């Protein structure tokens, strides 16, 4: 199991978390004892996305996607979504093969509200998961949907009460782990190829657009406004 463990920050992604994810998943991939990994969050949130309270640094176009270790992981990956999954947290969940969630979970890609856009697969994977119309509504408005709508749209496969989440996730993992490991890995590869959710060319196109926005005045204004707890004033520059 991998737990995003910054509960005081709603498990917002910082550089330390990036490094730890990058180190953990190759180890699990190389370990024949590990058949399935469950990804969850500590506390009441799955992941609030990037840590916008951190010190602003100049954009780095060479920086990899937060989901890259998950994309390269060959074994089944289950997201046990224990609360809100916003921004990069939503993209982490989308990079998983199976997603189950608590009934109180909420899902959003709110980047346009701070002058940015999803840059770790959100614009490519969300339409494949929920259809183009709902995906466009979520991405272009930045507004969240609740767990019931996420289940109806196919964003998650199962809802449960908070006290049942980990039992259900681990039971699902054990069911998968009982199957032939080579067959499971091959089936995962085929599923990913069929859905188009992991097409490298499309993901790179999204990332180029994300990096272009990172250099704009509006993006800096959006992040500053978030930190100052005020409405941003965008100028289209």
N, C-alpha and C positions, 0 to 999 in steps of 0.2 A: 504494500500500500504506500502511496505517496500522498502526504498531507501538506497542503499550502498552509504555512504556519505563521501568519502575522495577524492574529485575530483582532488586535487593537486597531489595525488599519484595514479591516475587512479583507485581509489577505491580498492587498494590492501588490502588484508586481514591482519589485525593485531589482537592482543589479545583483544582489546576493541571491535572490530567488532564481534569477536567470541562470547564474552559474551552477547552482545546486541542481536545477532541472537538467542542465546540459551534462552534468556529471552522472546523475542518477540513472537516466534511461539507458545509456550504453552499458552500464554495469548489469542492469536487469536483462538486457537483450543477450548478453554474453553468458548469463547464468542459466544452465539447463534446468535448474530446479524451479525457476520462475516461469510459470505458464501464462499468467494473466496479471495485470496490474490494475488496481483501483485508485483513481485520483479523486481526492476530496479536499475540503477546506476545514480549517479549525474554527471553532466558534459558530457564529450564526450566519456566516456568509461563505459562499464558495470562493469567489474572487471578484473584487470590485474593478479589476482592470489595472492599467498602469498607475503607479503611485504619483499622482499629480501634485502631492504636497512636497515632493522631493525638490531639491535645488534644480532649477532649470539649467540644462546644458545645451550647447549648440547641437543641432541635429546631426546624426552620423548616418549617412546613406549606406555604409558598409555593415551596419548593425543587423544581425540576423533576426528573423521572426521569433517571438517567444515560443511559438509552437513547434519550432524546428526539431527539438529532441523527440517530440511526440510523433511528428510526421515520419521520422526515421526509425521509429520503434516497430519491430516486426511482429510483435505478439499482441493479443487482444488487450484493449485498453477501455476500461469502464469509468465513466464520470459519475460519481455519486454526488449530486448537486444538492448541498445542504442549505442553500439560501440563495441570495442574489448572485447572478452571474452576468456581469456587465463588461462591456468593452473587451479588453484582452482576456478577461476571465470567461466571457462568452465564447471567444475564439479558442481558448484552451479546451472547453467542453466540446466544441464543434470538431476539434481534431481527434476526439476520442471515437471509438467504434460504437459504443453503446452508451446511452445517457439515461439515467434514472434520477428522479428529483423528489424533494419533499413538496408537499402540497402548498407550502408558503413561498416557494421559490419564485423569483422574477428574473426576466431575461431582457437584456437590452444591448444595443450597439449605439451608444450615445455620442460617438466621436464628433459628428457634425456640429454638435452644440458648443464645442470648444475649438472649432476651426480646423478639424482634422477629419480623418475617415478611418474605417477599419483597415489595418495593415498587416494582419496576421491570418488572413484567409477568410475573414468574415463576409466580404462581398461575394466570394466564390462559393463558400460552403453553405451559407444560410439559404440562398435560393434553392440549392439542391435538397436541403432538409425540409423546408416549409413551403416551397413554391415561390415563384418570382414576385407575386403581388404582395404577399405578407412580408417577404424579405425587403422589398422596396419600401414599404410603409415603415418597417422598423428602422432601416438604415437611414432613410431620408428625414424622418421625424426625430429619431433618437429616443422615441418613447418606448417604455417597457411593455411586455406582455406578462400575464400571470401564468401560473403553472397549468391551470386547466386549459387555457388556450394553447400553450406549448404542447400539451399532450394531444389535443385535437389536431394540431397542425403537423404532428410527427416529429417535433423537435426533441422530445423525450419519448421513451417507450413505456415508462411506468411512473406512477406517482405513489407516494406512501407517506405516512406520518413520520415526523422526525425521528422518533424512537425506533423505527423499523428500517431506516435507510441503510445503515451499514450491514445489518443482518441480511437484507435483500441483496445488496451489492455483493457481499461475500458469498452468498448462496449461488448467485449467478456466476461468479468467478469460479466457484468449485465445480459447477456444472460444465463450464467450458474446459476447465483444467482436466477433467476426466476423459476428454476426447483425445484422439491421436494428435500429438503436438505438430508434426509436420503437416498434417492435413489442415489443422486450424490455421497455421501460418499461411499456407497456400490459399485457403479460402479467404483469409483477410486480404491478401494481395489482389485476388480476383474481385472482391467486393469494392475495394478502393478504385480499381481500374474501371469498373462498371459505372460508378457514380460520378466520376469526373471531379470529385471534391478535392482531389489532391494533385491536379494537373499542375506541374511545375511552371509551365509557361504562363498559365493564367494567374497563378499566385505571384509570379515575378512581375507581371503587368500591374497587379494591384499594388505591389510594394513600391514600384516606381512612382505611381500616383501618390501614394502615402508620403514618400520622401520628398516629392515636389511640394506638397502642402506643408511639410515640416519647415520649409524655409520662408513661409509667408508671414506677413505681419498679423494676419487674422489668427493664425495658429498661436503665435506668441500672446496675443491679446486674450484668446480663449483660455489658455492655461493660467495667465495672470489673473483673469477675472475669477476663475475657479478658486485660486488660492486666496483671493481677497473677498470671496463670497459675495460677488455682485454679478449683475448681468453684463455680458461682454458687449462691446460696441464694435461690430465688424464693418470693415470698409471695402472689402473685396480686393484687398492688396496683399 
